[in-house]
């Protein structure tokens, strides 16, 4: 008996018992939820065969589709629309956050205050409110198509959205494509050779720049040798009711993308500012003592070290952007969540579609985390 009491006084045993009790509680809760689900849906069928049936509806934009396509294909159209917003949003939010974060540390009083007002205002305003502002108070207030605002390079702004020149491949694209493949192979060879050389002589350097330089050189030569320009631009023309040709971005897409970029960029800006401040002040002083300019100090000394602090929290912001894209339903953009809601209304398969939605967002989040964790391992400091 004393041994039993002594066993329960062991901290490791107590911790193990508490964890086992917590797991048992979770198992009981899961069992109750499953039983409740079975009891309420015992008269309903469970399966995903409805995904192969005819959808009977279309969405306003996305991949080419028709009413006779399956529910699965229409859902994939929504997934493609979501990915378009997420990928472009991550790139633009990263650039905006980097600029705003550096601007918050600027010695210029006006630039610093503008960046501070932007960050503090956006971070303390709900994203849904911002989306309504960009959609109803900005893009829907633009002039009609006939009075569209014409910007340089064939860009137009109107209530129908943003119209850009659309690139397309010409007959010379084949020669240029071959040059790109050759340049990619040569660039990889140069990168590996340069990296081994720098490692052998134990000197710092950037083998990636050498590889990219060779690739760019071969690509440029291939462009010049092509019989015609490999890429041409199709500019939009004003038709009777709307623009014809070009790349047309709907106001719903533009509002959602703008809202996500501006909102996420404000959080990334604070992360960038914190990462820069985490670098020792002596690093900046040493770089300036060597004669480096302020831009060179930031690019070559400060940011490479700050990235080790910046990347992990920025990964969380990328995941938040992907999940916040589900607010597209508020502005009428047909993302995967909006299309899934339509499928639910037509088929009545709520549980199955919710599982599909969860699996879709989980897959995108895990892929983003995988790529960012790989990059984080590449830049982390390895002690000797």
Secondary structure as UniProt FT lines:
FT   HELIX           2..8
FT   HELIX           11..40
FT   TURN            42..43
FT   HELIX           49..52
FT   TURN            67..68
FT   HELIX           71..103
FT   TURN            104..105
FT   HELIX           109..123
FT   HELIX           127..132
FT   HELIX           133..139
FT   TURN            140..141
FT   HELIX           145..147
FT   STRAND          149..151
FT   HELIX           152..154
FT   STRAND          155..158
FT   TURN            159..160
FT   STRAND          161..164
FT   STRAND          166..169
FT   TURN            171..172
FT   HELIX           173..201
FT   HELIX           207..225
FT   STRAND          231..234
FT   STRAND          237..238
FT   STRAND          243..244
FT   STRAND          247..249
FT   HELIX           251..278
FT   HELIX           281..289
FT   TURN            290..291
FT   HELIX           294..297
FT   HELIX           298..302
FT   HELIX           303..324
FT   HELIX           325..330
FT   TURN            331..332
FT   HELIX           336..347
FT   HELIX           350..379
//
